[in-house]
Amino acid sequence: MSWKEPLASSTLSLALFTLVALWLVNFAKKVHKGYHDFLALGPGGTPSTPAGYLRICVLRIFTLRNPLNPPSLPSYIHPQSGILKNLPRRIGNRPEIVGIAPQRQMTDRGSKAIYTALTATIKELSLRHPDSLFLGTSRFEKHNTGLFSLPRCQSHLTCNGEICHSHAFDGSMHLTLHPADVKTIIEKGWGERHPLARESWWWWFRFVPPTFVMIYSPRTMEEVRSVTHIIYAASWWISGIDLRKSTSDGMAPTSQGQGGDAKSEGVRKDQVRSSSCSSELNASQTSRITTFDMPALPMGGT
């Protein structure tokens, strides 16, 4: 055996060791940066811990390839059309959206005053319709205030009947819409689907509905009014009640399918799969709401 053979073997081993070491250092840097980017998004539905970050890394494998592709519209859903056809187009480019849980808007946010106006509007809806809506801690985010539909009013099940919740971090919102309305808000630039809003039944039974969307932060009072109409659409989809058509006593009697074809009576509950949630909403959660302190804003119908 030549003395050159052991030398060549040692050189190869050293080169492999160096490459592996460099890869590990680079990987550790990426993990460190990714974890701190995750923490910088603030509290959300996933614990701000290493275990929570690991969960997000695994879920990233299953995210939607393109959140701007609308969901399918199953034939069993009645009515087949939503209620946002007259929604105006949002001005400007789409903001930068990052994260999964939490998912946050990083650019083109509204001011604190605009966010306060938005939350005041949500509170006003709950006060105006106490027989069908109430405020509570979001069961999706677990750290933000949400608007809920009472169980007896629910037409399409979500986690505890949650209609929407807003994010103090960036002024954006999450809510669930009719598939046709999801297509409308995407086409008109108001939002995008949540990255985990997949359509497989085994998937959304565990995570979020396939029509779960992010609505971008409103930047003006005019945009607050447009976002309010989107909240109306979410309430209509979840509760079956059209808040745009309130009577003098504050109730909104018009339900999904009313006034149309006899077959359009809304989706039966046995046709709807429920998103899971970790725990039940309780009275103590609904009584500790402190984020809504601004007087109600006037809201017009469509």
Secondary structure, DSSP 8 states (H G I E B T S, - for coil): --THHHHHHHHHHHHHHHHHHHHHHHHHHHHHHHHHHHHHT-S-SS-SSHHHHHHHHHHGGGS-S-TTS-----TT-SSSS-S-TT-----S----EEESSSEEE-SS---HHHHHHHHHHHHHHHHH-TTTEEEEE-TTTSSSEEEEE-GGG-SS--GGGEEEEE-TTTS-EEEE--HHHHHHHHHTTSEEE-TT----HHHHTTS--TTEEEE----SHHHHHHHHHHHHHHHHHHHSB-GGG--TTS----BTTTTS-TT-S---GGG------SS---HHHHH---S--S--------
